[in-house]
Amino acid sequence: MPDSIVVTTGARLHFGFFAHHAAAAGARPADQLLSRSNYGGIGLMIDSPSFVVAASKSDHDSVIGPELTPREAWVEPAVARAVSQFRSACPAERQPPPCTMVVRRVIPNHCGLGSGTQLAMTVAQALALLGGDGQADAPTLARRVGRGKRSAIGIHGFARGGLLVDGGKRFEDEIGQLVGRADLPDDWRLLLVMPAASASTGLAGQEEVAALEKLPGMSPSLTERLCRVALLEMLPAVARSDCDWFGEALFQFGRTVGEYFRPVQGGCYADPQMAALVDWLRSEGVRGVAQTSWGPTIAVCCHNLQAAESLRARILAEPRWRGCRVQIAAPLNTGAAIQF
């Protein structure tokens, strides 16, 4: 067993659920063989922003964030909570020794980038390896730290990277199944745009649960439309390395699911400034733009680094968007990096 380990993982973009059955989500069918899966969805992994966590054996559990800013203060208690959850759920024979976790790099939280799941999975992976449990798969790690209650994109993305299709779950205690995966072209880039630091943040935790409970069940026709766009447009476009085709499908998927979530997020997009930016980008001929998760971040698919840099410059040259945070990320087609 190693004495220390460094785990690095990228961020997760999630473009929306395929299905939502409201209060009936966990019901086991008594009189039929088949039942519709709940949640599911499509998303992808990017290389930045990222988490880098170093774990080493110690006399007692501790968390250190030597360079964390005040906005990143949530990380230390989140790591401590994940360690506690892991120890409670881990079999006695696989319990890791006491350890010190040093957080070196952070994904912003409540921005639609999957920070909660990626941090918890990073901690779980480090603890499993320190405890000699190198065979624990991603769903097992997720259960030990209480992740996967709805989406499994970030769980499978942590393990494998790429563009991922989550087939959903029939029962509440399941982790959504990975039913499709593809590498994104290496030269594509994702331009991430976030509103100014003082602007709104995405839903999470109990706020997310409460929002979902307010929504009516997603209609079968809407689920069918979303699945069709994902499976017959987005995946084939990636297979053909057709960025324009993929981008248009991405926009149509995001706009369609955004209309469903409009009653609980205040509009098709969570942040009014980002909604205006989407309209402006489309008017400028930019095809592939969508909100990730509950926002407020939007992601724009670009053909290559040069196109992403050019678009970033155009956005920041407009007075309306100068306060936005704009970052370029590359597709991440591999799982978390582990260094002993």
Backbone hydrogen bonds, N-H to C=O, Kabsch-Sander energy under -0.5 kcal/mol:
donor,donor_aa,acceptor,acceptor_aa,energy
5,I,55,A,-2.6
6,V,339,Q,-2.7
7,V,53,V,-2.7
8,T,337,A,-2.5
9,T,51,F,-2.0
11,A,46,I,-1.2
12,R,113,L,-2.3
13,L,44,L,-3.3
14,H,112,G,-0.5
15,F,42,I,-2.5
18,F,39,Y,-1.8
19,A,39,Y,-1.7
24,A,21,H,-1.6
25,A,22,A,-1.6
27,A,24,A,-1.5
38,N,169,K,-2.8
39,Y,19,A,-1.3
40,G,38,N,-0.6
41,G,166,D,-1.9
42,I,16,G,-1.0
43,G,164,L,-2.1
44,L,13,L,-2.1
45,M,162,G,-1.3
46,I,11,A,-2.4
47,D,330,A,-2.5
51,F,9,T,-2.6
52,V,105,R,-1.4
53,V,7,V,-2.4
54,A,102,V,-2.8
55,A,5,I,-3.3
56,S,100,T,-1.8
57,K,3,D,-2.6
58,S,98,P,-2.5
62,S,99,C,-1.8
64,I,101,M,-3.3
68,L,65,G,-1.5
72,E,69,T,-1.6
73,A,70,P,-1.3
75,V,72,E,-2.0
78,A,74,W,-1.6
79,V,75,V,-2.7
80,A,76,E,-2.4
81,R,77,P,-2.4
82,A,78,A,-2.1
83,V,79,V,-2.5
84,S,80,A,-2.1
85,Q,81,R,-2.6
86,F,82,A,-2.6
87,R,83,V,-2.4
88,S,84,S,-1.9
89,A,85,Q,-1.8
90,C,86,F,-2.0
94,R,91,P,-1.8
95,Q,92,A,-1.2
100,T,56,S,-2.8
101,M,62,S,-2.7
102,V,54,A,-3.2
102,V,100,T,-0.5
103,V,64,I,-2.8
103,V,101,M,-0.6
104,R,52,V,-3.1
104,R,102,V,-0.7
105,R,52,V,-1.2
118,Q,114,G,-2.5
119,L,115,S,-2.5
120,A,116,G,-2.2
121,M,117,T,-2.8
122,T,118,Q,-2.0
123,V,119,L,-2.4
124,A,120,A,-2.6
125,Q,121,M,-2.7
126,A,122,T,-2.1
127,L,123,V,-2.5
128,A,124,A,-2.6
129,L,125,Q,-2.1
130,L,126,A,-2.3
131,G,127,L,-1.8
132,G,129,L,-1.4
133,D,128,A,-3.4
136,A,133,D,-1.4
141,L,137,D,-2.4
142,A,138,A,-2.7
143,R,139,P,-2.2
144,R,140,T,-1.7
145,V,141,L,-1.0
145,V,142,A,-0.6
146,G,143,R,-1.1
147,R,142,A,-2.8
156,H,152,A,-2.4
157,G,153,I,-2.6
158,F,154,G,-1.9
159,A,155,I,-1.2
160,R,156,H,-2.4
161,G,157,G,-1.8
162,G,332,L,-3.5
163,L,182,A,-3.2
164,L,43,G,-3.1
165,V,180,G,-2.9
166,D,41,G,-2.9
166,D,164,L,-0.5
167,G,165,V,-0.6
167,G,177,Q,-3.8
169,K,38,N,-1.7
174,E,171,F,-1.6
177,Q,168,G,-1.7
179,V,165,V,-2.4
179,V,177,Q,-0.7
180,G,165,V,-1.1
182,A,163,L,-2.1
188,W,185,P,-1.3
189,R,302,C,-2.0
190,L,329,A,-3.0
191,L,189,R,-0.5
191,L,300,V,-3.0
192,L,190,L,-0.7
192,L,327,Q,-3.4
193,V,298,I,-2.6
194,M,325,R,-2.8
199,A,196,A,-2.5
202,G,110,H,-2.7
207,E,204,A,-1.3
208,E,204,A,-0.6
209,V,205,G,-1.9
210,A,206,Q,-2.7
211,A,207,E,-2.1
212,L,208,E,-2.4
213,E,209,V,-1.9
214,K,210,A,-0.9
214,K,211,A,-0.7
215,L,211,A,-0.7
215,L,212,L,-0.8
218,M,20,H,-3.4
223,T,219,S,-2.3
224,E,220,P,-2.7
225,R,221,S,-2.0
226,L,222,L,-2.5
227,C,223,T,-2.6
228,R,224,E,-2.2
229,V,225,R,-2.3
230,A,226,L,-2.4
231,L,227,C,-2.9
232,L,228,R,-2.7
233,E,229,V,-1.1
234,M,229,V,-2.6
235,L,230,A,-2.1
237,A,233,E,-2.0
238,V,234,M,-2.0
239,A,235,L,-2.3
240,R,236,P,-1.7
241,S,238,V,-1.4
242,D,237,A,-2.8
243,C,241,S,-1.0
246,F,242,D,-2.5
247,G,243,C,-2.8
248,E,244,D,-2.4
249,A,245,W,-2.2
250,L,246,F,-2.8
251,F,247,G,-2.4
252,Q,248,E,-2.4
253,F,249,A,-2.6
254,G,250,L,-2.6
255,R,251,F,-2.9
256,T,252,Q,-2.1
257,V,253,F,-2.5
258,G,254,G,-2.1
259,E,255,R,-1.7
260,Y,256,T,-1.1
261,F,257,V,-1.7
262,R,258,G,-0.7
264,V,261,F,-1.4
265,Q,261,F,-1.5
266,G,262,R,-1.3
275,A,271,D,-2.2
276,A,272,P,-2.2
277,L,273,Q,-1.9
278,V,274,M,-2.5
279,D,275,A,-2.0
280,W,276,A,-2.2
281,L,277,L,-3.0
282,R,278,V,-2.5
283,S,279,D,-2.1
284,E,280,W,-1.4
285,G,282,R,-1.5
286,V,281,L,-2.6
287,R,285,G,-0.5
289,V,287,R,-1.4
290,A,299,A,-2.1
292,T,297,T,-2.1
293,S,14,H,-4.3
293,S,291,Q,-0.5
295,G,292,T,-2.3
297,T,111,C,-1.0
298,I,193,V,-2.3
299,A,290,A,-3.2
300,V,191,L,-2.1
301,C,288,G,-2.6
302,C,189,R,-3.2
308,A,304,N,-2.1
309,E,305,L,-2.7
310,S,306,Q,-2.2
311,L,307,A,-2.3
312,R,308,A,-2.5
313,A,309,E,-2.0
314,R,310,S,-2.0
315,I,311,L,-2.5
316,L,312,R,-2.4
317,A,313,A,-1.2
318,E,314,R,-0.6
318,E,315,I,-1.3
321,W,318,E,-1.7
322,R,318,E,-0.7
322,R,319,P,-0.7
324,C,321,W,-2.1
325,R,194,M,-2.5
326,V,324,C,-0.6
327,Q,192,L,-2.5
329,A,190,L,-2.7
332,L,45,M,-2.5
333,N,331,P,-0.7
336,A,158,F,-3.0
337,A,8,T,-2.4
339,Q,6,V,-2.7
